[in-house]
Amino acid sequence: MVALRILLAATLLTGPLAAVLVGPAPLPELALPVHGLVSVLVPFTGILLVQERPRLLAAGVIALVAGLVTGLACALVAGQWRLDVLAGGLLVQLVSQYVGTAFGLVCRRVWTAMVADVVVPLGLWAVLPSGVREWITPYAAATRVLTGEAGPPVLVVVLVWVVGFNALGLAVRNRPH
C-alpha cells in the first residue's frame, strides 16, 4: 500500500506541475501533453489496485480525481475554461485507468502489467494505419476528446478497452487454476 500511496501522490502532482512547465498555451494544446503524461501514471495505480482483488470502482475514482486536478490545472494555466476539454480529460484518465486495470487483471506480475500497459496500446497506435487507429487506440481517442472532437470512434475505444478488456481480465482472474 505504501507504493500505491506514493504513486497516487506523484500522479496527482504531475498534472499541475506539467501544466505549469508546458504552459502557457491555449487549453487544447496544453491539455493533450499534460493529460498524456498523467495518463501514463494513472493506470499504474489501477494495476496495483487489482492485484489482490478487483477494486474497479476505487480505480475509477482515482482516475476521475486525477483528471479533474489535471484539467483544472490546465484551465488555470491556459486562462481558459472549456467544459468539453475538462470532460475529455476525465474520459482520458478513465480510459487509461481501465486499460491499466485490465492489464493488471490479465497479467499476474505488476511489472509485466505496467510494461504491457504502455507498450501494447502505443505499439498498436504506431503500427496501425491512421484510419484504423482512430477506432482502436486510446491515444487516438485522447487526441479526439481533448480537442472537442469526440464521436463514434471514442465510443468504440471505450467499449473495446474499458468494457471488453476488463471483462476478459475478470474472466481470466476468476477462472479456476
Secondary structure, DSSP 8 states (H G I E B T S, - for coil): -HHHHHHHHHHHHHHHHHHHHH-SS-HHHHHHHHHHHHHHHHHHHHHHHTTTS--HHHHHHHHHHHHHHHHHHHHHHHT---HHHHHHHHHHHHHHHHHHHHHHHH-SSHHHHHHHHHHHHHHHHHHS-HHHHHHH-HHHHHHHHHTT---HHHHHHIIIIIIIHHHHHHHHHHS--
